[in-house]
Amino acid sequence: MATEKFPVEGSHIMMFARSVADGNQIYCDADYAAKTEPGKIIAPPTFAQSSAQFDPDYFLRPKLDEDWFGSGKEATGIKKESSGGGGGGGGGGLHAEQHFEYHRHISPGDVLTAETKPGKTWEKEGKRSGKLVFSETVTEYRDQNGELVITARGVGVRTERPVDQ
């Protein structure tokens, strides 16, 4: 994530909860939330991922001046290329895992910043795809006071070659 600031608003939290079909009132009803352990409206798990919407360079967002149809890109906007690193030549990559460690709840009024850095890498031998190369990315979300709120760890995997059919 490259966005410098991610302002958290109650409407963002409510819309995110609705988009993941989570009807818990703690995400939108202040009176209900006041009677819960946190005592206020909080964001649902994985809400920090919506910070990508504040990143103008987010790779899955189409650019207004780009030709998306006939440009060699898939519908996701990802250009089809052979893998140049990680697992090797003709394989593919995918998102394998996502972990969130909450240090405190996110609430309306927070202004988050994120710093992303590489994590661990490791390899494993696949039965049908050759070598699997796993790589971790760690994103630390901090609030307006610089306090750590969430540590998010994403794991990607790249195969050495396409899976044999």
Backbone bond lengths (Angstrom), bond angles and torsions (degrees), N, CA, C in turn:
res aa  C-N    CA-C-N  psi(-1)  N-CA   C-N-CA  omega(-1)  CA-C   N-CA-C  phi
1 M - - - 1.443 - - 1.509 108.74 -
2 A 1.324 117.14 132.29 1.450 120.96 -177.48 1.522 112.80 -111.14
3 T 1.323 118.53 -0.71 1.454 119.44 -177.57 1.523 109.99 -67.83
4 E 1.309 115.91 143.97 1.459 119.32 -178.79 1.523 111.76 -83.11
5 K 1.338 116.45 -35.88 1.461 119.38 -178.85 1.519 110.15 -139.10
6 F 1.313 114.47 139.86 1.456 122.38 178.33 1.528 107.01 -125.74
7 P 1.346 117.88 93.29 1.464 119.96 179.19 1.520 110.43 -74.99
8 V 1.309 116.90 129.45 1.460 121.88 -178.22 1.525 108.66 -97.83
9 E 1.315 115.80 121.08 1.461 121.31 178.71 1.522 108.66 -118.03
10 G 1.330 115.33 153.95 1.457 119.95 179.26 1.511 112.86 -56.98
11 S 1.329 117.33 -37.47 1.466 119.65 -179.78 1.524 111.26 -67.45
12 H 1.338 117.21 -33.16 1.472 120.17 176.15 1.528 109.61 -62.29
13 I 1.323 115.14 -45.88 1.467 120.13 -178.85 1.531 110.34 -62.40
14 M 1.336 116.34 -46.77 1.461 120.18 -179.68 1.530 111.35 -60.41
15 M 1.336 117.09 -46.58 1.470 119.52 -178.54 1.521 111.69 -66.24
16 F 1.330 117.59 -37.00 1.461 119.83 177.29 1.521 109.91 -63.65
17 A 1.334 116.86 -46.74 1.471 120.33 179.75 1.525 110.46 -59.27
18 R 1.323 116.93 -42.24 1.466 120.06 178.64 1.528 110.99 -65.15
19 S 1.323 116.82 -38.20 1.472 119.67 -177.56 1.523 112.26 -66.97
20 V 1.326 117.18 -24.73 1.467 120.15 177.68 1.529 111.04 -103.65
21 A 1.348 115.56 13.74 1.470 123.36 176.10 1.529 112.60 57.68
22 D 1.337 116.46 40.62 1.458 121.14 176.97 1.525 108.03 -107.09
23 G 1.310 116.33 107.88 1.454 122.16 -175.69 1.522 114.99 -88.63
24 N 1.322 118.77 11.74 1.459 120.63 -179.59 1.528 109.58 -59.81
25 Q 1.314 116.30 125.93 1.467 121.79 -176.54 1.532 113.35 -67.96
26 I 1.309 117.76 -15.11 1.467 120.13 179.10 1.533 111.87 -64.13
27 Y 1.329 116.13 -15.21 1.459 120.71 -179.30 1.524 113.04 -89.97
28 C 1.337 118.33 -7.79 1.469 117.95 -175.69 1.524 115.61 -149.04
29 D 1.317 118.92 -15.86 1.467 121.55 -174.72 1.532 109.07 -110.71
30 A 1.332 116.58 106.07 1.471 121.54 -175.90 1.530 112.04 -62.04
31 D 1.337 117.82 -38.17 1.467 120.44 179.89 1.526 110.46 -65.43
32 Y 1.312 116.57 -45.21 1.461 120.64 177.07 1.527 110.26 -62.67
33 A 1.326 116.40 -47.92 1.473 121.14 -176.99 1.528 111.86 -61.15
34 A 1.317 117.84 -32.92 1.470 121.61 -179.59 1.525 111.82 -61.97
35 K 1.337 117.40 -24.56 1.461 121.80 -177.91 1.530 112.69 -92.35
36 T 1.334 117.25 3.38 1.466 121.29 -178.26 1.527 110.24 -98.98
37 E 1.316 116.14 172.69 1.465 120.62 -179.97 1.528 113.24 -56.47
38 P 1.341 120.06 -46.62 1.468 118.87 177.80 1.527 112.61 -66.19
39 G 1.345 117.33 -28.69 1.447 121.27 177.51 1.522 115.07 79.31
40 K 1.310 116.77 8.66 1.469 120.17 -178.99 1.523 109.20 -160.74
41 I 1.333 115.98 170.18 1.458 120.87 175.05 1.526 108.54 -64.02
42 I 1.321 115.18 135.39 1.463 121.37 177.36 1.527 108.86 -129.06
43 A 1.314 115.47 166.88 1.467 121.24 178.65 1.523 110.30 -90.61
44 P 1.336 116.76 148.87 1.466 120.59 177.48 1.529 111.66 -68.77
45 P 1.321 116.45 161.72 1.462 119.78 173.05 1.530 109.16 -56.55
46 T 1.272 116.56 147.66 1.474 127.34 -179.93 1.519 113.22 72.41
47 F 1.332 119.08 1.16 1.461 121.77 -179.85 1.526 112.28 -55.71
48 A 1.308 117.91 -33.41 1.469 120.71 -177.64 1.527 111.76 -57.70
49 Q 1.319 117.93 -25.28 1.468 120.43 178.81 1.524 111.61 -62.30
50 S 1.328 117.61 -25.50 1.463 119.57 -179.70 1.526 111.66 -69.82
51 S 1.312 117.83 -7.54 1.465 120.70 176.02 1.527 111.41 -60.57
52 A 1.324 117.25 -21.55 1.466 120.94 177.89 1.527 110.84 -59.71
53 Q 1.327 117.78 -26.83 1.464 120.51 -179.96 1.527 112.19 -68.13
54 F 1.327 117.17 -15.37 1.464 121.25 178.89 1.522 111.72 -98.47
55 D 1.316 116.85 1.22 1.464 122.57 -179.84 1.522 109.04 -95.37
56 P 1.327 118.82 110.91 1.462 119.91 -177.62 1.529 113.32 -65.73
57 D 1.312 117.46 -18.94 1.466 121.31 -178.32 1.522 112.97 -104.67
58 Y 1.331 118.48 14.38 1.455 121.76 -179.40 1.524 109.32 -55.46
59 F 1.320 117.07 124.98 1.459 121.68 -169.46 1.529 114.75 -66.49
60 L 1.306 119.13 -18.33 1.461 120.14 178.86 1.525 112.82 -91.75
61 R 1.332 117.23 -4.32 1.461 119.80 179.31 1.520 109.41 -91.42
62 P 1.330 117.70 127.14 1.464 119.27 178.74 1.524 111.07 -66.64
63 K 1.294 116.31 144.48 1.458 122.20 174.92 1.522 107.11 -89.39
64 L 1.296 116.93 140.70 1.458 120.84 -175.66 1.527 112.53 -61.40
65 D 1.328 117.24 -30.01 1.461 119.79 -176.56 1.529 112.84 -95.91
66 E 1.331 118.22 9.00 1.459 120.84 -179.95 1.528 111.56 -95.23
67 D 1.324 115.02 146.22 1.459 121.23 172.39 1.524 107.17 -89.47
68 W 1.314 115.89 103.40 1.460 118.81 -176.51 1.505 113.11 -83.75
69 F 1.298 117.10 -24.09 1.450 119.90 -178.70 1.520 107.71 -100.49
70 G 1.323 116.48 124.55 1.460 120.69 -177.61 1.516 112.63 82.73
71 S 1.341 117.00 12.29 1.460 119.71 -176.85 1.523 112.82 -97.77
72 G 1.329 117.29 3.38 1.461 119.19 -177.24 1.516 112.10 85.95
73 K 1.325 117.39 3.75 1.460 120.57 179.62 1.513 109.63 -100.63
74 E 1.301 115.04 148.65 1.456 120.49 173.48 1.529 108.02 -73.78
75 A 1.302 117.20 174.61 1.460 121.03 179.79 1.524 111.64 -60.34
76 T 1.323 117.02 -24.68 1.460 120.36 178.78 1.504 112.25 -75.22
77 G 1.331 117.83 -14.22 1.454 120.46 -176.91 1.509 112.71 95.05
78 I 1.311 116.93 -2.11 1.459 120.41 -178.74 1.518 108.56 -84.69
79 K 1.316 116.39 123.82 1.456 120.90 -179.24 1.515 109.20 -72.32
80 K 1.320 116.98 133.77 1.460 121.40 179.61 1.517 108.81 -76.71
81 E 1.306 115.90 118.98 1.456 122.32 177.71 1.517 107.81 -144.55
82 S 1.322 115.55 159.79 1.457 117.42 172.63 1.517 107.75 -74.64
83 S 1.307 115.74 151.78 1.457 118.85 -178.49 1.512 109.45 -71.48
84 G 1.312 115.61 129.43 1.455 119.76 -176.96 1.506 112.74 -97.40
85 G 1.304 117.69 -14.66 1.453 118.96 -177.32 1.502 109.12 -139.85
86 G 1.278 115.18 -163.42 1.456 119.52 176.18 1.501 112.68 62.54
87 G 1.315 116.54 -107.79 1.446 121.23 -171.52 1.507 115.72 -83.91
88 G 1.291 119.54 -14.03 1.449 119.32 178.48 1.503 112.84 120.83
89 G 1.309 116.58 -153.37 1.450 125.65 -167.52 1.493 118.75 -61.65
90 G 1.330 118.68 -92.06 1.450 120.39 -165.11 1.503 115.64 -95.79
91 G 1.296 119.29 21.95 1.451 120.90 -177.25 1.502 112.51 -83.79
92 G 1.291 115.68 -161.79 1.450 121.55 179.74 1.505 109.81 -141.47
93 G 1.305 115.37 170.80 1.446 119.83 -179.61 1.509 110.95 -128.13
94 L 1.316 115.89 158.08 1.449 120.52 176.81 1.515 110.42 -155.19
95 H 1.314 113.83 161.74 1.459 121.34 176.24 1.522 106.95 -80.64
96 A 1.325 117.11 122.98 1.458 120.27 -173.40 1.528 113.72 -101.34
97 E 1.325 118.04 -39.57 1.473 120.68 -175.32 1.515 110.02 -151.37
98 Q 1.320 115.90 158.81 1.458 122.39 171.83 1.515 107.12 -144.56
99 H 1.324 116.23 130.18 1.459 122.12 179.88 1.523 108.83 -127.17
100 F 1.322 116.52 140.55 1.454 121.40 177.91 1.517 108.48 -124.32
101 E 1.309 116.19 128.75 1.466 121.78 173.97 1.521 106.36 -113.30
102 Y 1.330 115.57 113.39 1.458 120.86 -177.75 1.523 109.61 -91.73
103 H 1.314 115.38 127.13 1.465 121.03 176.71 1.529 109.87 -96.02
104 R 1.333 115.80 -23.49 1.462 123.66 170.38 1.524 107.48 -165.42
105 H 1.333 116.47 167.63 1.461 121.18 179.37 1.527 110.36 -71.63
106 I 1.335 116.02 149.38 1.459 122.61 169.66 1.517 106.44 -90.27
107 S 1.343 116.33 137.82 1.460 121.07 -179.00 1.522 110.33 -136.15
108 P 1.335 116.61 161.49 1.462 119.03 174.75 1.531 110.26 -55.81
109 G 1.317 115.13 140.56 1.467 120.40 -178.15 1.514 113.03 100.33
110 D 1.324 117.26 -20.57 1.466 119.29 176.11 1.521 109.29 -67.67
111 V 1.299 115.75 147.25 1.460 121.97 171.95 1.521 105.11 -124.95
112 L 1.328 115.03 108.68 1.460 120.45 -174.99 1.519 111.23 -94.95
113 T 1.315 114.71 147.84 1.454 122.34 167.94 1.521 106.05 -123.67
114 A 1.309 116.01 155.75 1.461 119.33 -176.81 1.515 109.84 -132.10
115 E 1.306 114.25 142.01 1.461 121.06 173.31 1.522 106.94 -124.96
116 T 1.320 116.13 124.47 1.462 121.25 -178.76 1.511 109.40 -110.21
117 K 1.323 114.97 134.95 1.464 120.37 179.30 1.521 109.37 -142.64
118 P 1.316 116.06 158.24 1.470 118.14 178.36 1.524 110.65 -69.27
119 G 1.321 114.16 148.48 1.457 121.01 175.96 1.518 109.45 -110.01
120 K 1.323 115.34 -143.26 1.463 121.23 -179.08 1.524 111.24 -76.13
121 T 1.311 115.94 158.00 1.466 122.46 169.80 1.521 107.43 -131.29
122 W 1.329 116.24 148.35 1.455 120.55 177.52 1.516 108.97 -155.62
123 E 1.318 115.59 164.64 1.463 121.18 -177.93 1.515 109.88 -126.31
124 K 1.332 113.49 156.04 1.451 121.31 178.30 1.526 106.36 -150.05
125 E 1.298 117.35 149.67 1.461 120.43 178.87 1.520 109.08 -90.66
126 G 1.339 116.68 124.49 1.458 121.60 177.88 1.522 110.25 -89.14
127 K 1.318 116.85 153.08 1.469 120.40 -179.87 1.519 112.23 -73.75
128 R 1.348 117.03 -35.81 1.464 119.53 -174.77 1.518 113.65 -117.83
129 S 1.335 118.21 -9.69 1.461 119.65 -174.00 1.517 113.78 -119.42
130 G 1.318 117.35 4.35 1.455 119.68 -176.36 1.521 110.63 78.05
131 K 1.296 115.47 -150.25 1.458 120.98 -176.62 1.534 110.59 -66.61
132 L 1.318 116.13 136.16 1.456 123.50 173.18 1.515 107.72 -107.93
133 V 1.314 117.38 126.10 1.458 121.69 178.72 1.526 107.83 -110.94
134 F 1.328 115.62 117.81 1.453 122.66 179.97 1.524 108.48 -99.94
135 S 1.312 116.33 138.85 1.466 119.65 175.76 1.524 108.66 -138.93
136 E 1.310 114.32 139.42 1.457 122.10 -176.38 1.526 109.18 -107.14
137 T 1.315 116.03 141.37 1.456 122.72 172.88 1.518 107.04 -120.62
138 V 1.326 116.55 131.32 1.458 121.49 -178.26 1.529 108.52 -112.91
139 T 1.331 115.63 126.29 1.468 120.89 176.82 1.518 108.01 -118.30
140 E 1.315 115.14 124.70 1.461 120.99 176.42 1.525 108.82 -104.08
141 Y 1.327 115.69 123.39 1.457 122.29 177.94 1.522 107.78 -101.00
142 R 1.321 115.77 126.21 1.466 121.67 178.69 1.515 109.39 -118.95
143 D 1.340 115.68 151.27 1.459 119.65 -179.75 1.525 111.18 -87.75
144 Q 1.318 115.39 -174.96 1.452 122.28 -177.36 1.528 113.04 -62.37
145 N 1.333 118.27 -16.81 1.469 122.91 177.60 1.520 112.39 -97.74
146 G 1.334 116.44 3.12 1.457 120.89 -179.57 1.517 113.97 83.01
147 E 1.337 117.08 5.98 1.468 120.92 -178.81 1.528 110.31 -83.11
148 L 1.331 115.22 139.16 1.456 121.50 179.43 1.526 109.80 -67.98
149 V 1.345 116.55 125.94 1.456 122.19 -177.90 1.529 110.19 -107.62
150 I 1.331 116.64 -47.80 1.464 121.80 -177.51 1.523 108.97 -140.86
151 T 1.325 115.12 140.49 1.459 121.34 167.61 1.525 106.14 -114.04
152 A 1.331 115.63 118.39 1.470 120.97 -179.73 1.521 108.57 -109.65
153 R 1.324 115.38 131.30 1.466 120.98 177.88 1.522 108.60 -120.36
154 G 1.318 115.24 121.58 1.456 121.04 176.69 1.511 109.07 -111.73
155 V 1.312 116.66 141.55 1.459 121.72 179.10 1.518 108.68 -120.23
156 G 1.317 115.90 128.84 1.454 122.21 174.14 1.512 109.10 -113.05
157 V 1.327 116.58 155.69 1.462 120.31 178.32 1.523 107.73 -134.51
158 R 1.307 115.79 138.85 1.467 122.28 177.65 1.521 107.44 -123.32
159 T 1.319 115.19 135.58 1.467 120.37 -179.97 1.523 109.54 -93.71
160 E 1.316 115.00 152.56 1.456 121.45 179.51 1.531 111.30 -70.41
161 R 1.313 116.33 -35.24 1.464 121.15 -179.69 1.531 108.13 -150.00
162 P 1.321 116.77 163.36 1.474 118.15 177.55 1.519 110.72 -59.13
163 V 1.312 115.90 148.68 1.464 121.17 -179.69 1.524 108.54 -65.36
164 D 1.348 115.07 131.96 1.477 120.33 176.34 1.521 109.05 -65.73
165 Q 1.302 117.04 139.02 1.463 120.56 -178.42 1.495 110.59 -94.85
